[in-house]
Amino acid sequence: MSRKFLTTLCLVAIVTMLLAGCVPAAPAAPAAPAAPAAPAAPAAPAAAQATNKVEFFSWWTAGGEADGLKAMLDLYKKTYPNVEVINAAVAGGAGTNAKAVLSTRLTGGDPPDAFQLHAGLEVEKYEPAKYLQPLDALYTSEGWDKIFPKDLISLLKYQDHFWGVPVNIHRANVMWYSQKVFSDNNLTAPTSWDEFFKVADALKAKGIVPLVIGTKEGWEAGHTFETILISKLGADGYKGLWTGTTPWTDPKVTDALETFKKVMTYANTDYSALTWSDAAQYLVDGKGGMHIMGDWTDGWFISKNYKDYGYAPVPGTQGIFDALSDSFASAKGAKDQVNLDNWLKLAGSKAGQEAFNPKKGSICARTDCDAKLFDAYLQSAMKDWQSNVIVPSVVHGAAAVEKWATVYKDILNTFATKGDVKATQDALQQACKDNNVCK
């Protein structure tokens, strides 16, 4: 062959190889479909998501309530150490500030996983069918429908569903007093309003504030008056105010208003500038005699290391337990459902409630807590819960829907300062009509 021909042949071979490299390879035969993986075993109920969070919302920020909450949180963190706990608490007694913040978060699509809710009709405020998760399945799986007392179960159920897990039971109708002040002046706890005014006169004569109260947050006057209503109307008459069987025009309501008006003449003059705990400080400092407030005061006294206090039912309310209960509700769209469920289970558990309540100043919602873990006052409350007639607190969400309870509180806050009996009674009757309970 000529050199020219060989050169041409080599060039052709090279070009052929280059072109072959540019041709796409034939597609590989499709792989046989993989056998479906065996379904993962369901996670154990107690298993938390390793890097997740849980956010809960309350108004427990100070004193015994903060101490009790910390005890329950510590237990949760110990059980689920990889879960970040976000405590989104908003200060303000009875949830005065927290409820407004919560409503905004729920309607704005940014709900906390769990939030504090008073057992009873307060749940109506949050449109539960729209914004909350029903907890019926948890009640069944945890046996709560059998371990919580019947009176509480009736408060917890709304529109035939459970919406919150109760962590405690509180009593609203307690009168606290300084044992030293009473002992130094040879006084005993009054059992009637006549006795109350005699004790108040004796204390006033010694320069001691007879009744300490703070109305700064707008609910405390309504709380005090609630207990006076119970003393004047009795259990059935008081409950009838919220169901329409007792009219607000009843002469006993007039008597209750007149009594409250007189009670306020024995109060500290700075009441409008004080919260309930600011007022309770009068007892700690030995400057006040009596204080009408719920039994979270017991937890607050404990947090202050104050032990020189006595307690008795508000005059005229012996044998009646003015009840409320704090619970945790579960928001729809919760970001951390597994961790949320574990929080709710802990809140309803014996261990969780025994950690929380002795510090909070409340008794367990459960019926199987160890009484020896509780102080003398709380042990007495346990016995009274079992034997007394139970009535629902209006100020603390049990007796009436939130919009009615709010109007009630506003009316009584004004009355504490102005003392207009007729105008107040007319306003209370109108509020009942506006809420379609009274005719």
C-alpha positions as CSV (number, residue, x, y, z in Angstrom):
1,M,0.0,0.0,0.0
2,S,1.0,3.6,-0.6
3,R,1.9,5.8,2.3
4,K,-0.9,8.2,1.2
5,F,-3.5,5.4,1.4
6,L,-2.3,4.2,4.8
7,T,-2.5,7.8,6.2
8,T,-6.1,8.2,4.9
9,L,-7.1,4.8,6.4
10,C,-5.8,5.9,9.8
11,L,-7.6,9.2,9.7
12,V,-10.9,7.4,8.9
13,A,-10.4,5.0,11.8
14,I,-9.7,7.8,14.3
15,V,-12.8,9.8,13.1
16,T,-14.9,6.6,13.5
17,M,-13.8,6.1,17.1
18,L,-14.5,9.7,17.9
19,L,-18.0,9.6,16.5
20,A,-18.7,6.3,18.4
21,G,-17.8,8.1,21.6
22,C,-20.4,10.8,20.9
23,V,-23.3,8.3,20.4
24,P,-25.4,7.9,23.6
25,A,-25.3,4.5,25.1
26,A,-28.4,2.4,24.9
27,P,-30.6,2.8,27.9
28,A,-30.1,0.1,30.6
29,A,-32.9,-2.4,31.0
30,P,-35.2,-1.2,33.8
31,A,-34.3,-2.7,37.2
32,A,-36.8,-5.1,38.6
33,P,-38.9,-3.2,41.2
34,A,-37.6,-3.6,44.8
35,A,-39.6,-5.6,47.2
36,P,-41.6,-3.2,49.4
37,A,-39.9,-2.6,52.7
38,A,-41.6,-4.1,55.8
39,P,-43.6,-1.4,57.6
40,A,-41.8,0.1,60.5
41,A,-43.0,-0.9,63.9
42,P,-45.1,1.9,65.5
43,A,-43.1,4.0,67.8
44,A,-43.7,3.4,71.5
45,P,-46.0,6.1,73.0
46,A,-43.2,7.3,75.2
47,A,-40.6,7.8,72.4
48,A,-39.9,11.5,71.8
49,Q,-38.7,12.9,68.5
50,A,-34.9,13.2,68.9
51,T,-34.4,16.8,67.8
52,N,-37.9,18.2,68.1
53,K,-39.4,20.8,70.4
54,V,-42.5,21.2,72.4
55,E,-44.0,24.6,73.1
56,F,-46.5,25.1,75.8
57,F,-48.3,28.2,76.9
58,S,-49.5,29.3,80.3
59,W,-49.8,32.2,82.8
60,W,-47.7,30.5,85.5
61,T,-44.8,32.8,85.9
62,A,-44.2,33.5,89.7
63,G,-44.3,32.0,93.1
64,G,-45.7,28.5,93.7
65,E,-47.2,28.2,90.3
66,A,-43.8,28.7,88.6
67,D,-42.2,26.3,91.1
68,G,-44.9,23.7,90.4
69,L,-44.5,24.1,86.7
70,K,-40.7,23.8,86.9
71,A,-41.1,20.5,88.8
72,M,-43.3,19.0,86.1
73,L,-41.0,20.4,83.4
74,D,-37.9,18.9,85.0
75,L,-39.7,15.5,85.0
76,Y,-40.5,15.9,81.3
77,K,-36.9,16.9,80.5
78,K,-35.5,13.9,82.5
79,T,-37.8,11.6,80.6
80,Y,-37.2,13.2,77.1
81,P,-33.7,14.8,77.3
82,N,-33.5,15.4,73.6
83,V,-36.6,17.5,73.4
84,E,-36.2,21.3,73.5
85,V,-39.0,22.6,75.8
86,I,-40.2,26.1,75.0
87,N,-42.0,27.8,77.9
88,A,-44.1,30.5,76.3
89,A,-45.7,31.8,79.5
90,V,-47.3,35.2,79.7
91,A,-47.6,36.9,83.2
92,G,-51.0,37.9,84.6
93,G,-53.2,36.3,87.2
94,A,-56.2,34.2,86.0
95,G,-54.8,34.5,82.4
96,T,-55.8,38.1,82.0
97,N,-53.1,38.9,79.5
98,A,-52.3,35.3,78.3
99,K,-55.8,34.7,76.9
100,A,-55.6,37.7,74.5
101,V,-52.2,36.6,73.3
102,L,-53.4,33.0,72.8
103,S,-56.5,34.0,70.8
104,T,-54.3,36.0,68.5
105,R,-51.9,33.0,68.0
106,L,-54.7,30.6,67.4
107,T,-56.5,32.7,64.8
108,G,-53.2,33.8,63.2
109,G,-52.2,30.2,62.5
110,D,-49.3,30.2,65.0
111,P,-50.6,28.1,67.9
112,P,-48.4,26.7,70.7
113,D,-48.5,22.9,70.9
114,A,-50.3,23.0,74.3
115,F,-51.9,25.8,76.2
116,Q,-53.4,26.3,79.7
117,L,-57.2,26.2,79.8
118,H,-59.6,26.4,82.7
119,A,-61.9,23.4,82.8
120,G,-65.5,24.3,82.1
121,L,-67.2,26.8,79.6
122,E,-64.0,28.8,79.0
123,V,-63.2,26.5,76.1
124,E,-66.1,28.0,74.2
125,K,-64.0,31.2,73.7
126,Y,-61.5,29.2,71.5
127,E,-64.0,27.6,69.1
128,P,-62.8,24.1,69.9
129,A,-64.2,22.4,66.8
130,K,-62.1,24.9,64.7
131,Y,-58.9,25.3,66.7
132,L,-58.5,22.4,69.2
133,Q,-57.9,18.7,69.0
134,P,-60.4,16.5,70.8
135,L,-58.6,14.3,73.3
136,D,-61.1,11.5,73.7
137,A,-58.6,8.9,72.5
138,L,-56.1,9.9,75.1
139,Y,-58.7,9.7,77.8
140,T,-59.4,6.2,76.8
141,S,-55.8,5.0,76.4
142,E,-54.7,6.6,79.7
143,G,-57.8,5.6,81.6
144,W,-58.5,9.2,82.6
145,D,-62.2,8.8,82.2
146,K,-62.0,6.5,85.2
147,I,-59.3,8.1,87.3
148,F,-60.6,11.7,87.3
149,P,-63.6,12.4,89.6
150,K,-67.1,12.6,88.2
151,D,-67.6,16.3,89.1
152,L,-64.5,17.2,87.2
153,I,-65.3,15.0,84.2
154,S,-68.6,16.9,83.9
155,L,-66.6,20.2,83.8
156,L,-64.1,18.9,81.2
157,K,-66.6,17.7,78.6
158,Y,-67.9,20.2,76.1
159,Q,-70.0,19.4,73.0
160,D,-69.5,15.7,73.9
161,H,-65.7,15.9,73.7
162,F,-62.7,16.3,76.1
163,W,-60.6,19.3,75.1
164,G,-58.1,19.5,78.0
165,V,-56.1,17.4,80.4
166,P,-56.6,18.6,83.9
167,V,-53.5,18.9,86.1
168,N,-55.2,20.1,89.3
169,I,-58.2,21.2,91.3
170,H,-58.3,24.5,93.1
171,R,-60.6,26.0,95.7
172,A,-61.6,29.6,95.3
173,N,-63.5,30.2,98.5
174,V,-60.7,30.3,101.0
175,M,-60.1,33.0,103.6
176,W,-56.4,33.2,104.7
177,Y,-55.4,35.0,107.9
178,S,-52.3,35.8,109.8
179,Q,-52.1,33.5,112.8
180,K,-49.8,35.9,114.7
181,V,-52.1,38.8,114.2
182,F,-55.1,36.8,115.3
183,S,-53.3,35.3,118.2
184,D,-52.0,38.6,119.4
185,N,-55.5,40.0,119.4
186,N,-57.4,36.9,120.7
187,L,-59.3,36.5,117.5
188,T,-60.6,33.4,115.8
189,A,-61.5,32.9,112.1
190,P,-65.0,34.2,111.4
191,T,-67.6,31.8,110.2
192,S,-70.3,34.4,109.4
193,W,-70.3,37.9,108.0
194,D,-71.4,39.3,111.3
195,E,-68.4,37.7,112.9
196,F,-66.2,38.9,110.0
197,F,-67.2,42.6,110.7
198,K,-66.5,42.2,114.4
199,V,-63.1,40.8,113.7
200,A,-62.5,43.6,111.2
201,D,-63.5,46.3,113.7
202,A,-61.1,44.8,116.2
203,L,-58.2,44.8,113.7
204,K,-59.0,48.2,112.5
205,A,-58.8,49.5,116.0
206,K,-55.3,48.2,116.3
207,G,-54.1,49.8,113.1
208,I,-54.1,46.5,111.1
209,V,-55.7,46.3,107.7
210,P,-58.6,44.0,108.3
211,L,-59.0,42.7,104.7
212,V,-56.2,42.9,102.1
213,I,-57.2,42.8,98.4
214,G,-55.6,43.8,95.1
215,T,-57.8,44.6,92.0
216,K,-55.1,45.7,89.6
217,E,-55.6,42.8,87.1
218,G,-59.4,43.2,86.9
219,W,-60.5,39.8,88.2
220,E,-59.9,39.9,91.9
221,A,-63.0,41.9,92.9
222,G,-65.2,39.5,90.9
223,H,-63.4,36.6,92.7
224,T,-64.2,38.0,96.1
225,F,-67.8,38.7,95.2
226,E,-68.2,35.3,93.8
227,T,-67.5,33.8,97.2
228,I,-70.0,36.3,98.8
229,L,-72.7,35.3,96.4
230,I,-72.2,31.6,97.4
231,S,-72.5,32.5,101.0
232,K,-75.7,34.4,100.5
233,L,-77.5,32.2,97.9
234,G,-76.1,28.7,98.8
235,A,-74.9,26.2,96.3
236,D,-78.1,25.8,94.3
237,G,-79.0,29.4,94.3
238,Y,-75.5,30.4,93.2
239,K,-75.4,27.8,90.4
240,G,-78.8,29.1,89.2
241,L,-77.3,32.5,88.5
242,W,-75.4,30.9,85.6
243,T,-78.2,28.7,84.3
244,G,-81.1,31.1,84.6
245,T,-83.0,29.5,87.5
246,T,-81.9,32.3,89.9
247,P,-82.5,35.8,88.7
248,W,-79.9,38.5,89.3
249,T,-82.7,40.6,90.7
250,D,-83.0,38.2,93.6
251,P,-82.9,40.1,97.0
252,K,-80.1,37.8,98.1
253,V,-78.0,39.2,95.3
254,T,-78.8,42.7,96.7
255,D,-77.7,41.5,100.1
256,A,-74.5,40.1,98.6
257,L,-73.7,43.4,97.0
258,E,-74.4,45.3,100.2
259,T,-72.1,42.9,102.1
260,F,-69.3,43.3,99.5
261,K,-69.7,47.1,99.7
262,K,-69.2,47.0,103.4
263,V,-66.3,44.6,103.2
264,M,-64.5,47.0,100.9
265,T,-64.6,49.7,103.7
266,Y,-62.2,47.5,105.6
267,A,-59.8,47.0,102.7
268,N,-56.4,48.5,102.1
269,T,-56.7,51.9,100.3
270,D,-54.1,51.0,97.7
271,Y,-56.0,48.0,96.4
272,S,-56.4,49.2,92.8
273,A,-52.6,49.4,92.4
274,L,-52.0,45.8,93.7
275,T,-52.2,42.3,92.3
276,W,-53.6,39.5,94.5
277,S,-50.0,38.5,95.5
278,D,-49.0,42.1,96.3
279,A,-52.0,42.2,98.7
280,A,-51.0,38.8,100.2
281,Q,-47.7,40.4,101.1
282,Y,-49.5,42.4,103.7
283,L,-50.0,39.1,105.7
284,V,-46.4,38.1,105.2
285,D,-45.3,41.6,106.6
286,G,-47.7,41.4,109.5
287,K,-49.6,44.4,108.3
288,G,-52.9,42.7,107.3
289,G,-55.4,40.4,108.9
290,M,-57.4,38.5,106.3
291,H,-57.2,37.8,102.6
292,I,-59.9,36.1,100.4
293,M,-58.3,34.3,97.5
294,G,-57.9,30.8,95.9
295,D,-55.6,28.2,97.3
296,W,-52.8,29.0,94.9
297,T,-52.1,31.4,97.8
298,D,-50.9,28.3,99.7
299,G,-48.2,27.7,97.1
300,W,-47.3,31.4,97.0
301,F,-46.8,31.4,100.8
302,I,-44.7,28.3,100.5
303,S,-42.5,30.0,97.8
304,K,-42.1,32.9,100.3
305,N,-41.2,30.5,103.1
306,Y,-44.0,32.0,105.0
307,K,-45.6,29.6,107.5
308,D,-47.6,31.7,109.9
309,Y,-50.9,31.6,108.1
310,G,-54.3,30.0,108.9
311,Y,-57.1,29.2,106.6
312,A,-60.9,28.7,106.7
313,P,-63.8,28.7,104.2
314,V,-65.0,32.2,103.3
315,P,-67.7,33.1,105.9
316,G,-71.0,31.4,105.2
317,T,-69.5,29.0,102.6
318,Q,-68.8,26.0,104.9
319,G,-69.5,22.7,103.2
320,I,-69.3,24.3,99.7
321,F,-66.2,23.9,97.5
322,D,-66.0,26.7,94.8
323,A,-64.0,24.7,92.2
324,L,-61.8,25.4,89.2
325,S,-59.3,23.3,87.4
326,D,-56.3,24.1,85.2
327,S,-55.9,21.9,82.2
328,F,-53.7,21.7,79.0
329,A,-55.4,21.8,75.7
330,S,-54.0,20.7,72.3
331,A,-54.0,23.0,69.3
332,K,-54.9,21.8,65.8
333,G,-51.9,22.1,63.6
334,A,-49.5,21.5,66.5
335,K,-45.9,21.3,65.1
336,D,-44.6,18.5,67.4
337,Q,-47.4,16.1,67.9
338,V,-45.5,13.2,69.4
339,N,-43.8,15.4,71.9
340,L,-47.1,17.2,72.6
341,D,-48.9,13.9,73.3
342,N,-46.1,12.9,75.7
343,W,-46.5,16.2,77.5
344,L,-50.2,15.7,77.9
345,K,-49.7,12.2,79.1
346,L,-47.2,13.4,81.7
347,A,-49.6,16.2,82.8
348,G,-52.3,13.7,83.4
349,S,-50.1,11.1,85.1
350,K,-49.8,10.4,88.8
351,A,-46.0,11.2,88.7
352,G,-46.6,14.5,86.9
353,Q,-49.4,15.7,89.2
354,E,-47.5,14.7,92.4
355,A,-44.5,16.7,91.2
356,F,-46.7,19.7,90.3
357,N,-49.4,20.2,92.8
358,P,-47.7,20.3,96.2
359,K,-45.7,23.3,95.0
360,K,-48.5,24.9,93.1
361,G,-50.9,24.9,96.0
362,S,-53.5,22.7,94.5
363,I,-54.7,19.1,94.8
364,C,-54.4,16.5,92.1
365,A,-57.1,16.1,89.5
366,R,-56.5,12.4,89.8
367,T,-57.9,10.4,92.8
368,D,-54.9,8.3,93.4
369,C,-52.2,10.8,94.5
370,D,-50.3,10.2,97.8
371,A,-51.8,12.6,100.4
372,K,-48.6,12.4,102.4
373,L,-46.8,14.5,99.8
374,F,-49.1,17.5,100.5
375,D,-49.1,20.0,103.3
376,A,-51.8,20.3,106.0
377,Y,-54.0,22.8,104.0
378,L,-54.0,20.7,100.8
379,Q,-54.8,17.6,102.8
380,S,-57.8,19.4,104.2
381,A,-58.8,20.5,100.6
382,M,-58.6,16.8,99.5
383,K,-61.1,15.9,102.2
384,D,-63.4,18.8,101.5
385,W,-63.4,18.0,97.7
386,Q,-64.7,14.5,98.6
387,S,-67.4,15.7,101.1
388,N,-68.5,19.2,100.1
389,V,-71.0,20.3,97.6
390,I,-69.1,21.4,94.4
391,V,-70.0,24.6,92.6
392,P,-68.2,26.1,89.5
393,S,-66.1,29.3,89.7
394,V,-67.2,31.9,87.2
395,V,-64.1,34.1,87.4
396,H,-61.9,31.0,86.6
397,G,-63.7,29.7,83.6
398,A,-66.0,27.0,84.9
399,A,-69.5,28.5,85.3
400,A,-70.0,30.7,82.3
401,V,-68.7,31.4,78.8
402,E,-65.7,33.7,78.7
403,K,-67.5,36.8,77.2
404,W,-70.1,36.7,80.1
405,A,-67.4,36.1,82.7
406,T,-65.4,39.0,81.4
407,V,-68.4,41.4,81.6
408,Y,-69.1,40.1,85.1
409,K,-65.5,40.9,86.2
410,D,-65.6,44.4,84.7
411,I,-68.9,45.1,86.5
412,L,-67.5,44.0,89.8
413,N,-64.2,45.9,89.3
414,T,-66.2,49.1,88.9
415,F,-68.4,48.3,91.8
416,A,-65.4,47.8,94.1
417,T,-64.6,51.5,93.6
418,K,-68.1,53.1,93.1
419,G,-70.3,50.9,95.3
420,D,-73.5,51.6,93.4
421,V,-75.7,48.6,94.3
422,K,-78.7,49.2,92.1
423,A,-76.7,50.0,89.0
424,T,-74.5,47.0,89.5
425,Q,-77.4,44.6,90.0
426,D,-79.1,46.0,86.9
427,A,-75.9,45.5,84.9
428,L,-75.5,41.9,86.1
429,Q,-79.1,41.1,85.1
430,Q,-78.6,42.7,81.7
431,A,-75.4,40.7,81.2
432,C,-77.3,37.5,81.9
433,K,-79.9,38.5,79.3
434,D,-77.2,39.5,76.7
435,N,-75.9,36.0,77.0
436,N,-79.3,34.4,76.4
437,V,-79.6,32.8,79.8
438,C,-82.0,35.2,81.5
439,K,-85.3,36.4,79.9
